Amino acid sequence: MGSETFVEIILAILLPPVGVFLRYGCGVEFWITLLLTILGYIPGIIYAIYVLVG
């Protein structure tokens, strides 16, 4: 786990769509994270961390 991944995970906890955007751009993962964050902050965080770590 490099320092880049660490920063992405910190951003994924604070602002989930931003953390995913840094790695995937405006791909499907970003839009799913954005939707989950709008519907509920915690599901957005969980999905963002899942996408970044997995």
CHARMM internal coordinates of N, CA and C (Angstrom, degrees):
IC EDIT
DIST 1 N 1 CA 1.4456
DIST 1 CA 1 C 1.5198
ANGL 1 N 1 CA 1 C 108.12
DIST 1 C 2 N 1.3251
ANGL 1 CA 1 C 2 N 115.29
DIHE 1 N 1 CA 1 C 2 N 109.48
DIST 2 N 2 CA 1.4497
ANGL 1 C 2 N 2 CA 120.57
DIHE 1 CA 1 C 2 N 2 CA -177.30
DIST 2 CA 2 C 1.5167
ANGL 2 N 2 CA 2 C 111.99
DIHE 1 C 2 N 2 CA 2 C -83.28
DIST 2 C 3 N 1.3161
ANGL 2 CA 2 C 3 N 114.84
DIHE 2 N 2 CA 2 C 3 N 174.62
DIST 3 N 3 CA 1.4659
ANGL 2 C 3 N 3 CA 119.35
DIHE 2 CA 2 C 3 N 3 CA -179.11
DIST 3 CA 3 C 1.5238
ANGL 3 N 3 CA 3 C 111.11
DIHE 2 C 3 N 3 CA 3 C -67.35
DIST 3 C 4 N 1.3431
ANGL 3 CA 3 C 4 N 117.71
DIHE 3 N 3 CA 3 C 4 N -28.89
DIST 4 N 4 CA 1.4587
ANGL 3 C 4 N 4 CA 120.72
DIHE 3 CA 3 C 4 N 4 CA 177.93
DIST 4 CA 4 C 1.5282
ANGL 4 N 4 CA 4 C 110.57
DIHE 3 C 4 N 4 CA 4 C -64.87
DIST 4 C 5 N 1.3234
ANGL 4 CA 4 C 5 N 116.86
DIHE 4 N 4 CA 4 C 5 N -43.40
DIST 5 N 5 CA 1.4602
ANGL 4 C 5 N 5 CA 121.49
DIHE 4 CA 4 C 5 N 5 CA 178.07
DIST 5 CA 5 C 1.5238
ANGL 5 N 5 CA 5 C 110.39
DIHE 4 C 5 N 5 CA 5 C -64.59
DIST 5 C 6 N 1.3249
ANGL 5 CA 5 C 6 N 116.54
DIHE 5 N 5 CA 5 C 6 N -38.87
DIST 6 N 6 CA 1.4640
ANGL 5 C 6 N 6 CA 121.10
DIHE 5 CA 5 C 6 N 6 CA 178.81
DIST 6 CA 6 C 1.5250
ANGL 6 N 6 CA 6 C 110.69
DIHE 5 C 6 N 6 CA 6 C -60.88
DIST 6 C 7 N 1.3234
ANGL 6 CA 6 C 7 N 117.50
DIHE 6 N 6 CA 6 C 7 N -45.14
DIST 7 N 7 CA 1.4621
ANGL 6 C 7 N 7 CA 121.58
DIHE 6 CA 6 C 7 N 7 CA 178.94
DIST 7 CA 7 C 1.5253
ANGL 7 N 7 CA 7 C 110.22
DIHE 6 C 7 N 7 CA 7 C -64.62
DIST 7 C 8 N 1.3317
ANGL 7 CA 7 C 8 N 117.24
DIHE 7 N 7 CA 7 C 8 N -40.76
DIST 8 N 8 CA 1.4640
ANGL 7 C 8 N 8 CA 120.52
DIHE 7 CA 7 C 8 N 8 CA 178.56
DIST 8 CA 8 C 1.5308
ANGL 8 N 8 CA 8 C 111.13
DIHE 7 C 8 N 8 CA 8 C -62.31
DIST 8 C 9 N 1.3198
ANGL 8 CA 8 C 9 N 117.65
DIHE 8 N 8 CA 8 C 9 N -39.26
DIST 9 N 9 CA 1.4683
ANGL 8 C 9 N 9 CA 121.06
DIHE 8 CA 8 C 9 N 9 CA -179.73
DIST 9 CA 9 C 1.5261
ANGL 9 N 9 CA 9 C 110.50
DIHE 8 C 9 N 9 CA 9 C -69.35
DIST 9 C 10 N 1.3226
ANGL 9 CA 9 C 10 N 117.20
DIHE 9 N 9 CA 9 C 10 N -39.94
DIST 10 N 10 CA 1.4681
ANGL 9 C 10 N 10 CA 119.77
DIHE 9 CA 9 C 10 N 10 CA 176.40
DIST 10 CA 10 C 1.5266
ANGL 10 N 10 CA 10 C 109.99
DIHE 9 C 10 N 10 CA 10 C -61.53
DIST 10 C 11 N 1.3264
ANGL 10 CA 10 C 11 N 116.74
DIHE 10 N 10 CA 10 C 11 N -44.43
DIST 11 N 11 CA 1.4640
ANGL 10 C 11 N 11 CA 119.83
DIHE 10 CA 10 C 11 N 11 CA 177.02
DIST 11 CA 11 C 1.5256
ANGL 11 N 11 CA 11 C 111.57
DIHE 10 C 11 N 11 CA 11 C -65.11
DIST 11 C 12 N 1.3319
ANGL 11 CA 11 C 12 N 116.89
DIHE 11 N 11 CA 11 C 12 N -34.86
DIST 12 N 12 CA 1.4660
ANGL 11 C 12 N 12 CA 120.64
DIHE 11 CA 11 C 12 N 12 CA 178.94
DIST 12 CA 12 C 1.5260
ANGL 12 N 12 CA 12 C 110.97
DIHE 11 C 12 N 12 CA 12 C -65.70
DIST 12 C 13 N 1.3131
ANGL 12 CA 12 C 13 N 117.48
DIHE 12 N 12 CA 12 C 13 N -29.57
DIST 13 N 13 CA 1.4620
ANGL 12 C 13 N 13 CA 120.34
DIHE 12 CA 12 C 13 N 13 CA 177.57
DIST 13 CA 13 C 1.5235
ANGL 13 N 13 CA 13 C 110.41
DIHE 12 C 13 N 13 CA 13 C -76.88
DIST 13 C 14 N 1.3311
ANGL 13 CA 13 C 14 N 116.81
DIHE 13 N 13 CA 13 C 14 N -40.83
DIST 14 N 14 CA 1.4614
ANGL 13 C 14 N 14 CA 120.48
DIHE 13 CA 13 C 14 N 14 CA -178.46
DIST 14 CA 14 C 1.5287
ANGL 14 N 14 CA 14 C 112.12
DIHE 13 C 14 N 14 CA 14 C -77.38
DIST 14 C 15 N 1.3275
ANGL 14 CA 14 C 15 N 116.50
DIHE 14 N 14 CA 14 C 15 N -50.80
DIST 15 N 15 CA 1.4703
ANGL 14 C 15 N 15 CA 123.42
DIHE 14 CA 14 C 15 N 15 CA 179.76
DIST 15 CA 15 C 1.5203
ANGL 15 N 15 CA 15 C 108.04
DIHE 14 C 15 N 15 CA 15 C -138.44
DIST 15 C 16 N 1.3273
ANGL 15 CA 15 C 16 N 117.72
DIHE 15 N 15 CA 15 C 16 N 89.86
DIST 16 N 16 CA 1.4653
ANGL 15 C 16 N 16 CA 121.29
DIHE 15 CA 15 C 16 N 16 CA -172.90
DIST 16 CA 16 C 1.5313
ANGL 16 N 16 CA 16 C 115.83
DIHE 15 C 16 N 16 CA 16 C -51.06
DIST 16 C 17 N 1.3241
ANGL 16 CA 16 C 17 N 120.96
DIHE 16 N 16 CA 16 C 17 N -44.31
DIST 17 N 17 CA 1.4700
ANGL 16 C 17 N 17 CA 118.99
DIHE 16 CA 16 C 17 N 17 CA -178.54
DIST 17 CA 17 C 1.5317
ANGL 17 N 17 CA 17 C 113.35
DIHE 16 C 17 N 17 CA 17 C -64.10
DIST 17 C 18 N 1.3333
ANGL 17 CA 17 C 18 N 116.97
DIHE 17 N 17 CA 17 C 18 N -32.16
DIST 18 N 18 CA 1.4683
ANGL 17 C 18 N 18 CA 119.88
DIHE 17 CA 17 C 18 N 18 CA -179.57
DIST 18 CA 18 C 1.5207
ANGL 18 N 18 CA 18 C 110.78
DIHE 17 C 18 N 18 CA 18 C -67.51
DIST 18 C 19 N 1.3323
ANGL 18 CA 18 C 19 N 117.32
DIHE 18 N 18 CA 18 C 19 N -43.20
DIST 19 N 19 CA 1.4636
ANGL 18 C 19 N 19 CA 120.36
DIHE 18 CA 18 C 19 N 19 CA 178.88
DIST 19 CA 19 C 1.5175
ANGL 19 N 19 CA 19 C 112.24
DIHE 18 C 19 N 19 CA 19 C -60.45
DIST 19 C 20 N 1.3259
ANGL 19 CA 19 C 20 N 117.11
DIHE 19 N 19 CA 19 C 20 N -41.34
DIST 20 N 20 CA 1.4666
ANGL 19 C 20 N 20 CA 121.27
DIHE 19 CA 19 C 20 N 20 CA 179.52
DIST 20 CA 20 C 1.5293
ANGL 20 N 20 CA 20 C 110.33
DIHE 19 C 20 N 20 CA 20 C -72.68
DIST 20 C 21 N 1.3282
ANGL 20 CA 20 C 21 N 117.38
DIHE 20 N 20 CA 20 C 21 N -37.63
DIST 21 N 21 CA 1.4623
ANGL 20 C 21 N 21 CA 121.45
DIHE 20 CA 20 C 21 N 21 CA -179.74
DIST 21 CA 21 C 1.5261
ANGL 21 N 21 CA 21 C 111.39
DIHE 20 C 21 N 21 CA 21 C -60.66
DIST 21 C 22 N 1.3322
ANGL 21 CA 21 C 22 N 117.31
DIHE 21 N 21 CA 21 C 22 N -37.43
DIST 22 N 22 CA 1.4619
ANGL 21 C 22 N 22 CA 119.92
DIHE 21 CA 21 C 22 N 22 CA -179.03
DIST 22 CA 22 C 1.5274
ANGL 22 N 22 CA 22 C 112.48
DIHE 21 C 22 N 22 CA 22 C -61.40
DIST 22 C 23 N 1.3200
ANGL 22 CA 22 C 23 N 116.67
DIHE 22 N 22 CA 22 C 23 N -31.87
DIST 23 N 23 CA 1.4663
ANGL 22 C 23 N 23 CA 119.50
DIHE 22 CA 22 C 23 N 23 CA -179.38
DIST 23 CA 23 C 1.5271
ANGL 23 N 23 CA 23 C 112.86
DIHE 22 C 23 N 23 CA 23 C -93.13
DIST 23 C 24 N 1.3177
ANGL 23 CA 23 C 24 N 117.94
DIHE 23 N 23 CA 23 C 24 N -42.14
DIST 24 N 24 CA 1.4664
ANGL 23 C 24 N 24 CA 120.95
DIHE 23 CA 23 C 24 N 24 CA -170.99
DIST 24 CA 24 C 1.5261
ANGL 24 N 24 CA 24 C 114.86
DIHE 23 C 24 N 24 CA 24 C -108.90
DIST 24 C 25 N 1.3240
ANGL 24 CA 24 C 25 N 118.29
DIHE 24 N 24 CA 24 C 25 N -5.97
DIST 25 N 25 CA 1.4614
ANGL 24 C 25 N 25 CA 119.77
DIHE 24 CA 24 C 25 N 25 CA -176.78
DIST 25 CA 25 C 1.5198
ANGL 25 N 25 CA 25 C 109.80
DIHE 24 C 25 N 25 CA 25 C 68.13
DIST 25 C 26 N 1.3267
ANGL 25 CA 25 C 26 N 116.83
DIHE 25 N 25 CA 25 C 26 N -146.48
DIST 26 N 26 CA 1.4739
ANGL 25 C 26 N 26 CA 121.22
DIHE 25 CA 25 C 26 N 26 CA -177.94
DIST 26 CA 26 C 1.5219
ANGL 26 N 26 CA 26 C 111.49
DIHE 25 C 26 N 26 CA 26 C -90.98
DIST 26 C 27 N 1.3125
ANGL 26 CA 26 C 27 N 117.28
DIHE 26 N 26 CA 26 C 27 N 40.88
DIST 27 N 27 CA 1.4608
ANGL 26 C 27 N 27 CA 121.47
DIHE 26 CA 26 C 27 N 27 CA 179.41
DIST 27 CA 27 C 1.5190
ANGL 27 N 27 CA 27 C 111.48
DIHE 26 C 27 N 27 CA 27 C -79.61
DIST 27 C 28 N 1.3132
ANGL 27 CA 27 C 28 N 114.13
DIHE 27 N 27 CA 27 C 28 N -175.02
DIST 28 N 28 CA 1.4715
ANGL 27 C 28 N 28 CA 121.16
DIHE 27 CA 27 C 28 N 28 CA -178.66
DIST 28 CA 28 C 1.5288
ANGL 28 N 28 CA 28 C 111.01
DIHE 27 C 28 N 28 CA 28 C -59.72
DIST 28 C 29 N 1.3266
ANGL 28 CA 28 C 29 N 116.99
DIHE 28 N 28 CA 28 C 29 N -38.81
DIST 29 N 29 CA 1.4663
ANGL 28 C 29 N 29 CA 120.24
DIHE 28 CA 28 C 29 N 29 CA -178.79
DIST 29 CA 29 C 1.5268
ANGL 29 N 29 CA 29 C 111.41
DIHE 28 C 29 N 29 CA 29 C -59.66
DIST 29 C 30 N 1.3319
ANGL 29 CA 29 C 30 N 116.01
DIHE 29 N 29 CA 29 C 30 N -40.53
DIST 30 N 30 CA 1.4657
ANGL 29 C 30 N 30 CA 120.27
DIHE 29 CA 29 C 30 N 30 CA 179.14
DIST 30 CA 30 C 1.5219
ANGL 30 N 30 CA 30 C 111.10
DIHE 29 C 30 N 30 CA 30 C -62.14
DIST 30 C 31 N 1.3322
ANGL 30 CA 30 C 31 N 117.09
DIHE 30 N 30 CA 30 C 31 N -46.48
DIST 31 N 31 CA 1.4663
ANGL 30 C 31 N 31 CA 120.33
DIHE 30 CA 30 C 31 N 31 CA -176.98
DIST 31 CA 31 C 1.5224
ANGL 31 N 31 CA 31 C 111.90
DIHE 30 C 31 N 31 CA 31 C -67.83
DIST 31 C 32 N 1.3361
ANGL 31 CA 31 C 32 N 116.79
DIHE 31 N 31 CA 31 C 32 N -36.27
DIST 32 N 32 CA 1.4751
ANGL 31 C 32 N 32 CA 119.29
DIHE 31 CA 31 C 32 N 32 CA 176.33
DIST 32 CA 32 C 1.5280
ANGL 32 N 32 CA 32 C 109.72
DIHE 31 C 32 N 32 CA 32 C -64.82
DIST 32 C 33 N 1.3278
ANGL 32 CA 32 C 33 N 116.33
DIHE 32 N 32 CA 32 C 33 N -43.52
DIST 33 N 33 CA 1.4655
ANGL 32 C 33 N 33 CA 120.29
DIHE 32 CA 32 C 33 N 33 CA 179.23
DIST 33 CA 33 C 1.5285
ANGL 33 N 33 CA 33 C 111.15
DIHE 32 C 33 N 33 CA 33 C -63.14
DIST 33 C 34 N 1.3238
ANGL 33 CA 33 C 34 N 116.62
DIHE 33 N 33 CA 33 C 34 N -41.93
DIST 34 N 34 CA 1.4582
ANGL 33 C 34 N 34 CA 120.65
DIHE 33 CA 33 C 34 N 34 CA 179.23
DIST 34 CA 34 C 1.5331
ANGL 34 N 34 CA 34 C 110.68
DIHE 33 C 34 N 34 CA 34 C -62.37
DIST 34 C 35 N 1.3229
ANGL 34 CA 34 C 35 N 116.98
DIHE 34 N 34 CA 34 C 35 N -45.38
DIST 35 N 35 CA 1.4598
ANGL 34 C 35 N 35 CA 121.24
DIHE 34 CA 34 C 35 N 35 CA 179.39
DIST 35 CA 35 C 1.5254
ANGL 35 N 35 CA 35 C 111.35
DIHE 34 C 35 N 35 CA 35 C -62.47
DIST 35 C 36 N 1.3331
ANGL 35 CA 35 C 36 N 116.62
DIHE 35 N 35 CA 35 C 36 N -45.64
DIST 36 N 36 CA 1.4706
ANGL 35 C 36 N 36 CA 119.67
DIHE 35 CA 35 C 36 N 36 CA 179.80
DIST 36 CA 36 C 1.5219
ANGL 36 N 36 CA 36 C 111.34
DIHE 35 C 36 N 36 CA 36 C -65.31
DIST 36 C 37 N 1.3256
ANGL 36 CA 36 C 37 N 117.23
DIHE 36 N 36 CA 36 C 37 N -35.22
DIST 37 N 37 CA 1.4588
ANGL 36 C 37 N 37 CA 120.30
DIHE 36 CA 36 C 37 N 37 CA 178.92
DIST 37 CA 37 C 1.5229
ANGL 37 N 37 CA 37 C 110.79
DIHE 36 C 37 N 37 CA 37 C -68.52
DIST 37 C 38 N 1.3269
ANGL 37 CA 37 C 38 N 116.96
DIHE 37 N 37 CA 37 C 38 N -37.96
DIST 38 N 38 CA 1.4660
ANGL 37 C 38 N 38 CA 120.04
DIHE 37 CA 37 C 38 N 38 CA 177.46
DIST 38 CA 38 C 1.5209
ANGL 38 N 38 CA 38 C 110.38
DIHE 37 C 38 N 38 CA 38 C -66.69
DIST 38 C 39 N 1.3248
ANGL 38 CA 38 C 39 N 117.06
DIHE 38 N 38 CA 38 C 39 N -40.99
DIST 39 N 39 CA 1.4630
ANGL 38 C 39 N 39 CA 121.06
DIHE 38 CA 38 C 39 N 39 CA -179.21
DIST 39 CA 39 C 1.5223
ANGL 39 N 39 CA 39 C 112.39
DIHE 38 C 39 N 39 CA 39 C -72.41
DIST 39 C 40 N 1.3179
ANGL 39 CA 39 C 40 N 116.72
DIHE 39 N 39 CA 39 C 40 N -32.20
DIST 40 N 40 CA 1.4580
ANGL 39 C 40 N 40 CA 121.37
DIHE 39 CA 39 C 40 N 40 CA 179.36
DIST 40 CA 40 C 1.5148
ANGL 40 N 40 CA 40 C 109.08
DIHE 39 C 40 N 40 CA 40 C -173.65
DIST 40 C 41 N 1.3001
ANGL 40 CA 40 C 41 N 116.52
DIHE 40 N 40 CA 40 C 41 N 129.13
DIST 41 N 41 CA 1.4605
ANGL 40 C 41 N 41 CA 120.88
DIHE 40 CA 40 C 41 N 41 CA -173.64
DIST 41 CA 41 C 1.5386
ANGL 41 N 41 CA 41 C 112.58
DIHE 40 C 41 N 41 CA 41 C -61.47
DIST 41 C 42 N 1.3166
ANGL 41 CA 41 C 42 N 116.98
DIHE 41 N 41 CA 41 C 42 N -43.37
DIST 42 N 42 CA 1.4721
ANGL 41 C 42 N 42 CA 121.39
DIHE 41 CA 41 C 42 N 42 CA -177.16
DIST 42 CA 42 C 1.5369
ANGL 42 N 42 CA 42 C 112.04
DIHE 41 C 42 N 42 CA 42 C -63.83
DIST 42 C 43 N 1.3427
ANGL 42 CA 42 C 43 N 120.49
DIHE 42 N 42 CA 42 C 43 N -45.83
DIST 43 N 43 CA 1.4712
ANGL 42 C 43 N 43 CA 118.93
DIHE 42 CA 42 C 43 N 43 CA 176.54
DIST 43 CA 43 C 1.5249
ANGL 43 N 43 CA 43 C 112.65
DIHE 42 C 43 N 43 CA 43 C -60.09
DIST 43 C 44 N 1.3276
ANGL 43 CA 43 C 44 N 117.27
DIHE 43 N 43 CA 43 C 44 N -34.62
DIST 44 N 44 CA 1.4582
ANGL 43 C 44 N 44 CA 120.85
DIHE 43 CA 43 C 44 N 44 CA 176.48
DIST 44 CA 44 C 1.5179
ANGL 44 N 44 CA 44 C 111.88
DIHE 43 C 44 N 44 CA 44 C -63.24
DIST 44 C 45 N 1.3180
ANGL 44 CA 44 C 45 N 116.80
DIHE 44 N 44 CA 44 C 45 N -42.51
DIST 45 N 45 CA 1.4664
ANGL 44 C 45 N 45 CA 121.72
DIHE 44 CA 44 C 45 N 45 CA 178.38
DIST 45 CA 45 C 1.5195
ANGL 45 N 45 CA 45 C 110.01
DIHE 44 C 45 N 45 CA 45 C -64.31
DIST 45 C 46 N 1.3161
ANGL 45 CA 45 C 46 N 117.26
DIHE 45 N 45 CA 45 C 46 N -47.12
DIST 46 N 46 CA 1.4654
ANGL 45 C 46 N 46 CA 121.29
DIHE 45 CA 45 C 46 N 46 CA -177.75
DIST 46 CA 46 C 1.5228
ANGL 46 N 46 CA 46 C 110.75
DIHE 45 C 46 N 46 CA 46 C -60.72
DIST 46 C 47 N 1.3238
ANGL 46 CA 46 C 47 N 116.69
DIHE 46 N 46 CA 46 C 47 N -46.54
DIST 47 N 47 CA 1.4704
ANGL 46 C 47 N 47 CA 119.70
DIHE 46 CA 46 C 47 N 47 CA -179.80
DIST 47 CA 47 C 1.5185
ANGL 47 N 47 CA 47 C 111.42
DIHE 46 C 47 N 47 CA 47 C -65.91
DIST 47 C 48 N 1.3263
ANGL 47 CA 47 C 48 N 117.66
DIHE 47 N 47 CA 47 C 48 N -40.52
DIST 48 N 48 CA 1.4605
ANGL 47 C 48 N 48 CA 121.07
DIHE 47 CA 47 C 48 N 48 CA -179.59
DIST 48 CA 48 C 1.5238
ANGL 48 N 48 CA 48 C 111.04
DIHE 47 C 48 N 48 CA 48 C -62.09
DIST 48 C 49 N 1.2991
ANGL 48 CA 48 C 49 N 117.14
DIHE 48 N 48 CA 48 C 49 N -44.66
DIST 49 N 49 CA 1.4751
ANGL 48 C 49 N 49 CA 120.47
DIHE 48 CA 48 C 49 N 49 CA 179.38
DIST 49 CA 49 C 1.5277
ANGL 49 N 49 CA 49 C 109.62
DIHE 48 C 49 N 49 CA 49 C -66.88
DIST 49 C 50 N 1.3288
ANGL 49 CA 49 C 50 N 117.22
DIHE 49 N 49 CA 49 C 50 N -40.66
DIST 50 N 50 CA 1.4644
ANGL 49 C 50 N 50 CA 121.11
DIHE 49 CA 49 C 50 N 50 CA 177.58
DIST 50 CA 50 C 1.5285
ANGL 50 N 50 CA 50 C 110.90
DIHE 49 C 50 N 50 CA 50 C -58.09
DIST 50 C 51 N 1.3311
ANGL 50 CA 50 C 51 N 116.14
DIHE 50 N 50 CA 50 C 51 N -44.88
DIST 51 N 51 CA 1.4708
ANGL 50 C 51 N 51 CA 120.36
DIHE 50 CA 50 C 51 N 51 CA -177.99
DIST 51 CA 51 C 1.5257
ANGL 51 N 51 CA 51 C 110.53
DIHE 50 C 51 N 51 CA 51 C -68.44
DIST 51 C 52 N 1.3246
ANGL 51 CA 51 C 52 N 117.66
DIHE 51 N 51 CA 51 C 52 N -40.33
DIST 52 N 52 CA 1.4612
ANGL 51 C 52 N 52 CA 120.52
DIHE 51 CA 51 C 52 N 52 CA -175.94
DIST 52 CA 52 C 1.5253
ANGL 52 N 52 CA 52 C 112.77
DIHE 51 C 52 N 52 CA 52 C -74.02
DIST 52 C 53 N 1.3167
ANGL 52 CA 52 C 53 N 117.37
DIHE 52 N 52 CA 52 C 53 N -35.33
DIST 53 N 53 CA 1.4630
ANGL 52 C 53 N 53 CA 120.22
DIHE 52 CA 52 C 53 N 53 CA -178.15
DIST 53 CA 53 C 1.5331
ANGL 53 N 53 CA 53 C 111.24
DIHE 52 C 53 N 53 CA 53 C -84.51
DIST 53 C 54 N 1.3200
ANGL 53 CA 53 C 54 N 115.63
DIHE 53 N 53 CA 53 C 54 N -37.51
DIST 54 N 54 CA 1.4638
ANGL 53 C 54 N 54 CA 120.33
DIHE 53 CA 53 C 54 N 54 CA -174.79
DIST 54 CA 54 C 1.4736
ANGL 54 N 54 CA 54 C 115.83
DIHE 53 C 54 N 54 CA 54 C -79.71
END
COOR INIT
IC SEED 1 N 1 CA 1 C
IC BUILD
